[in-house]
Amino acid sequence: MADAYDAGSAARHGPEEEPQDAPAVIVPVVVSSPTPAAPPTSPSPEPRTGVAALSLRYQIGAALALAVVAIAVCVHIGMVFLHVAPPNTVTKQHGKAIDDWIYPEFEQNWKLFAPNPLQQNIAVQVRAQVGTAEGGTRTTGWYDLSAQDGRAIDGNLLPSHTQQNELRRAWDFFVATHDAQNRPVGLRGALSETYLRRIVQLRLERADAAGDGGVVERVQVRSRTTNVSPPKWSEEQVSDKPTYRVLPWWWVPEEGADSADGSDATDVTAVAHEAEGGAR
């Protein structure tokens, strides 16, 4: 009995004894926690371009360069505006500084802000007296040199300085140095005549005005001035008849006769620069 007792619950039960349930074994259940979702990956930044790609030192340098350019552009626009504007307090006090900035590279002659803008078309014309090979003389018709320049400029994206300014400025310079009777006023009058005569002489040579065996002996220059027609909505009435200013005949010296010592050629070159005013 002792052995059966000692065996405890492990001993064999008798027929009258009910079997006892074995103690429940608790099995721990491991509940896995949900795996946290991975954070979304941000797109890689695009590479910087332009000024932003430069280092700070170079960015400062580029900003300073842009500032200098902007200031220079503003100063230039202001100088040009003061140059073409009517006389005012600023131009009276700083006229020399404005002229030093403008001339000779940036000369303007637009008369955009003139109180009385130009309302006339002025054409410079020339004719020649030609000595023929048979010993006679003949007079050519009038060559409209301004119209020739106009046709050369029309539709030309890069017209030359000669086509735009040479003849026009030479005539303006002649008028400024002569009175209404075409007499020279001041020391530059004779030189302006020589300058204008040489221009028209070269134009006649290009047009072959002398012909075969002929020689141009004299030239005569005139201007033909016509008023610009007012717009249709204007009630202003202007004359449409042209007016002429006819200069006396000028003798054409023989080749090299007026520049044998070179002094005349030098003076004419100087007066050409003065007449053109650096408008190149």
Number of C-alpha atoms within 10 A of each C-alpha: 6 7 8 12 10 10 11 10 11 9 11 11 12 8 7 6 8 8 10 8 6 7 6 6 6 6 6 6 6 6 6 6 6 6 6 6 6 6 6 6 6 6 6 6 6 6 7 9 8 7 13 11 11 13 10 11 8 13 15 13 12 14 12 12 12 12 12 12 12 12 12 12 12 11 13 16 12 12 20 17 15 18 21 16 15 13 12 10 8 10 17 9 10 11 17 11 11 19 17 11 17 17 13 15 12 17 18 16 9 10 14 14 11 12 9 8 10 12 11 13 12 17 18 21 19 22 22 27 23 21 19 17 13 8 7 9 15 13 15 15 12 14 19 16 19 19 13 12 19 12 12 14 15 9 9 9 7 7 13 14 12 11 17 17 17 19 23 19 18 22 22 13 23 23 18 16 19 18 12 8 10 15 13 19 14 10 9 16 20 15 20 26 20 19 25 20 21 14 13 22 20 11 16 19 13 9 11 12 21 21 14 9 10 19 19 26 18 19 22 18 21 18 20 18 17 18 16 13 14 12 8 7 6 8 8 9 8 11 9 11 10 13 12 14 14 15 15 13 14 16 14 19 12 10 8 10 9 14 12 10 10 10 11 14 16 12 14 18 14 13 19 20 13 14 23 20 17 14 18 15
